[in-house]
């Protein structure tokens, strides 16, 4: 009887899932390897989400080796990558529904319309890339997170990735700079 009680209590505790959120690596096009800190971030996570512009199908296969990987294709991806990944994907992690997409519109009216449609599908968080600039904004009640790019410091001078932690219904977001400790 004691064994059953312990097992039941363990199932009542919320599990945390740590997700490395990566976008716009452009491996094979603009650089051959991601920065050294990139591996530490990926290895510290339970799941990896790549939001497109891989550019190299080989890099996609390497990143998926031995880990849970969810990915989408981006506007710079060749056909070989587009065959591997859809343009958008909905993923449920510990009861939180995430939408992975490469780009989310900048136009406020279009963004709100899309956000309302995604919310009607139960999505609570959108993970997107494309701009190479990290952000955390709310659009029509939907949280939209962008990790930036770990490989390119366009626009703002930082190379970044995101760490998303899901614990029950709680979602915490952290931006990690490639030049700092994890």
C-alpha positions as CSV (number, residue, x, y, z in Angstrom):
1,X,0.0,0.0,0.0
2,X,2.8,2.4,0.8
3,X,4.3,1.9,-2.7
4,X,1.0,2.9,-4.4
5,X,0.8,6.0,-2.2
6,X,4.3,7.2,-3.2
7,X,3.7,6.5,-6.8
8,X,0.4,8.5,-6.7
9,X,2.1,11.5,-5.0
10,X,4.8,11.5,-7.6
11,X,2.3,11.7,-10.4
12,X,0.6,14.7,-8.7
13,X,3.8,16.7,-8.8
14,X,4.2,18.9,-11.9
15,X,7.1,17.9,-14.1
16,X,9.4,20.6,-15.6
17,X,10.5,20.3,-19.2
18,X,13.3,22.5,-20.4
19,X,13.3,23.4,-24.1
20,X,16.2,24.9,-26.0
21,X,14.6,27.3,-28.5
22,X,16.8,27.9,-31.5
23,X,16.3,29.8,-34.8
24,X,18.2,31.1,-37.8
25,X,21.4,29.1,-37.4
26,X,22.2,29.3,-41.2
27,X,24.7,26.5,-40.8
28,X,26.4,25.6,-44.1
29,X,25.5,28.9,-45.7
30,X,27.1,31.6,-43.5
31,X,29.0,29.5,-41.0
32,X,30.1,25.8,-40.7
33,X,29.5,25.3,-36.9
34,X,27.3,27.0,-34.3
35,X,29.2,28.8,-31.4
36,X,30.6,26.7,-28.6
37,X,28.0,27.9,-26.1
38,X,25.2,26.5,-28.5
39,X,26.1,22.9,-27.6
40,X,25.9,23.6,-23.9
41,X,22.4,25.1,-24.2
42,X,21.2,22.2,-26.4
43,X,22.7,19.6,-24.1
44,X,21.2,21.2,-21.0
45,X,17.6,20.8,-22.4
46,X,15.1,18.0,-22.5
47,X,13.8,19.1,-25.9
48,X,15.0,21.2,-28.7
49,X,12.8,23.4,-30.9
50,X,14.4,24.8,-34.0
51,X,12.4,27.5,-35.7
52,X,13.8,27.4,-39.2
53,X,16.5,28.7,-41.4
54,X,18.7,25.6,-40.7
55,X,20.0,25.9,-44.3
56,X,21.7,22.5,-44.0
57,X,19.9,19.2,-43.9
58,X,23.0,17.6,-42.5
59,X,23.0,20.0,-39.5
60,X,19.3,19.1,-38.9
61,X,20.1,15.4,-38.8
62,X,23.1,16.1,-36.5
63,X,21.0,18.2,-34.1
64,X,18.2,15.6,-34.0
65,X,20.6,12.8,-33.1
66,X,19.8,11.3,-29.7
67,X,17.3,13.9,-28.6
68,X,13.7,15.0,-29.0
69,X,13.7,17.7,-31.7
70,X,10.7,19.7,-33.0
71,X,11.4,21.8,-36.0
72,X,9.9,23.9,-38.8
73,X,11.4,25.1,-42.0
74,X,12.2,28.8,-42.8
75,X,12.4,31.0,-45.8
76,X,16.1,30.3,-46.4
77,X,15.9,26.6,-46.2
78,X,16.5,24.5,-49.3
79,X,14.1,21.8,-50.5
80,X,16.1,19.1,-48.6
81,X,15.2,20.8,-45.3
82,X,11.7,21.7,-46.3
83,X,11.0,18.0,-46.9
84,X,12.1,17.2,-43.3
85,X,10.1,19.9,-41.5
86,X,6.7,21.6,-42.0
87,X,6.3,25.4,-42.1
88,X,4.3,25.3,-38.9
89,X,3.8,22.8,-36.1
90,X,1.7,22.6,-33.0
91,X,3.3,20.7,-30.1
92,X,1.8,19.9,-26.6
93,X,4.3,19.8,-23.8
94,X,3.1,19.1,-20.3
95,X,-0.3,20.5,-21.1
96,X,0.9,23.7,-22.8
97,X,0.2,24.0,-26.5
98,X,3.0,25.6,-28.4
99,X,3.0,26.8,-32.1
100,X,6.3,26.6,-33.8
101,X,6.6,28.8,-36.9
102,X,9.5,30.6,-38.6
103,X,8.0,34.0,-39.0
104,X,5.2,35.8,-37.2
105,X,3.8,38.9,-38.9
106,X,4.9,42.4,-37.9
107,X,1.6,43.9,-39.1
108,X,-0.5,44.4,-36.0
109,X,-3.9,43.6,-37.7
110,X,-2.6,40.4,-39.3
111,X,-0.8,39.3,-36.2
112,X,-4.0,39.8,-34.1
113,X,-6.1,37.8,-36.6
114,X,-3.6,35.0,-36.6
115,X,-3.3,35.0,-32.8
116,X,-7.0,34.7,-32.4
117,X,-7.1,31.8,-34.8
118,X,-4.3,30.0,-32.9
119,X,-5.9,30.7,-29.5
120,X,-9.1,29.0,-30.8
121,X,-6.9,25.9,-31.4
122,X,-5.7,26.0,-27.8
123,X,-2.3,27.5,-28.5
124,X,-1.0,29.6,-25.6
125,X,2.6,30.3,-26.8
126,X,4.0,31.0,-30.3
127,X,7.7,30.3,-30.8
128,X,9.0,32.1,-33.9
129,X,12.3,33.4,-35.4
130,X,13.2,35.1,-38.7
131,X,14.1,38.5,-37.3
132,X,17.4,37.4,-35.6
133,X,16.3,39.6,-32.6
134,X,15.0,38.2,-29.3
135,X,11.6,39.3,-28.1
136,X,8.8,38.4,-25.7
137,X,5.5,40.1,-26.6
138,X,1.8,39.5,-26.2
139,X,-0.5,39.6,-29.2
140,X,-4.3,39.3,-28.6
141,X,-3.7,37.3,-25.4
142,X,-1.1,35.0,-27.0
143,X,2.5,35.1,-25.9
144,X,4.9,35.3,-28.8
145,X,8.6,34.4,-28.1
146,X,11.6,34.9,-30.4
147,X,15.0,33.5,-29.3
148,X,17.0,35.6,-31.8
149,X,19.9,33.8,-33.6
150,X,22.8,32.0,-31.9
151,X,25.0,32.5,-35.0
152,X,24.3,36.0,-36.3
153,X,24.3,39.3,-34.4
154,X,22.4,41.3,-37.1
155,X,20.3,44.3,-35.9
156,X,21.5,44.4,-32.3
157,X,24.9,43.0,-31.8
158,X,24.0,39.8,-29.7
159,X,23.9,36.2,-30.7
160,X,21.2,34.6,-28.6
161,X,19.0,31.5,-28.0
162,X,16.1,30.9,-25.7
163,X,15.4,28.5,-22.8
164,X,11.7,27.8,-22.2
165,X,10.8,26.0,-19.1
166,X,7.3,24.5,-18.8
167,X,6.1,23.4,-15.4
168,X,2.4,22.5,-15.4
169,X,0.6,25.6,-16.8
170,X,3.6,27.9,-15.9
171,X,5.9,29.0,-18.7
172,X,9.2,30.8,-18.0
173,X,11.4,32.3,-20.7
174,X,15.1,33.1,-20.6
175,X,17.3,34.6,-23.3
176,X,20.9,33.2,-23.3
177,X,23.7,35.1,-24.9
178,X,26.2,33.0,-26.7
179,X,29.1,34.8,-25.1
180,X,28.0,34.2,-21.5
181,X,27.8,31.2,-19.1
182,X,24.6,29.0,-19.3
